[in-house]
Amino acid sequence: MTSIKILFASLMVASIAACGGPSALRCQPGETLQFHDLLYFGTAIGNPPVAEVSETQWQGFVDDVLSQHFADGLTVIPAAGQWKPAAGVPVRERSHVLSLVHSSSPEIESSISAAIDHYKRTFDQATVLRVRSPACVAFR
């Protein structure tokens, strides 16, 4: 009877653990499991905003920072964002979304952190949003 209780308890723990996390991503033949990061860079400077990162400043950041850290490739997507500070009205701002597909490594994590820190420091930003997802990748 005790072994049945242990088996039942083990199955319950496994079931609960499976429900709590994302389902395992299964790539198709010819695909590799990598990661897709989206980094959202707002352009409003100050709270409340008093200035904006110009297109020239943004392109300089792409050329001098992003291209150096992500020499294997990157995609930049222009966007329009909105956020609401804790005490204030919603702020609408031009934004840039950086899309990176990579295999995770300490080097890429260091590069992502360095790029975020550089942007925040240079353009007086409180945050840069990072969204990280697993992805099945193939060039076809």
Buried (B, 14 or more C-beta within 10 A) or exposed (E): EEEEEEEEEEEEEEEEEEEEEEEEEEBEEEBEBBBBBBBBBBBBBEBEEEEBBEEEBBEEBBEEBBEEBBEEEBEBEEBEBEBEEEEEEEBEBBBBBBEBBBEEEEEBEEBBEEBBEBBBEBBBBEEBBEEEEBBBBEEE
